[in-house]
């Protein structure tokens, strides 16, 4: 639930932020810059798949959630006056051209979160079903229904954006990443229940 909310909320709200008239970035350019997040997710999944046999799910989720928190925190706290060039597309009339768009550095940090979220799904799933034995199939079904977080957490984030602004709205994904860090380090530990002895 929390993971999918973070995964969808970070780039989804970024598009709205970049198309804010105060920044003056066109919708096509903003969409392609935010779309780089998904490209980085693909790259991260390929990397995660290649190291998955040597690095534990717990280690990957701990590292990815911590780095994600740092990146989101930088995006929240740094001023938007520092600009960087990011690849994107620009529409002029009926032509589409590749450009390097000038965007606030905050956008770059948020796009980089895609590398972090890319490996989380598998890691969370592995940790969630550990020790469930015959209940893995039922747990998998419940697990799959929780993707609804991808609709609810971005809704909460955009409500914060409407009231407080785009940068403060990223406290919602930050708290989500903090929870995932907690889950990776402490919350996913399997506690075995001692079975009662019948006399």
Secondary structure as UniProt FT lines:
FT   HELIX           2..18
FT   TURN            21..24
FT   HELIX           27..51
FT   TURN            52..54
FT   HELIX           57..77
FT   TURN            80..81
FT   STRAND          83..92
FT   TURN            93..94
FT   STRAND          95..104
FT   HELIX           105..117
FT   TURN            118..119
FT   HELIX           120..129
FT   TURN            130..131
FT   HELIX           133..135
FT   HELIX           136..145
FT   HELIX           146..148
FT   HELIX           149..164
FT   HELIX           166..169
FT   HELIX           171..182
FT   HELIX           183..187
//
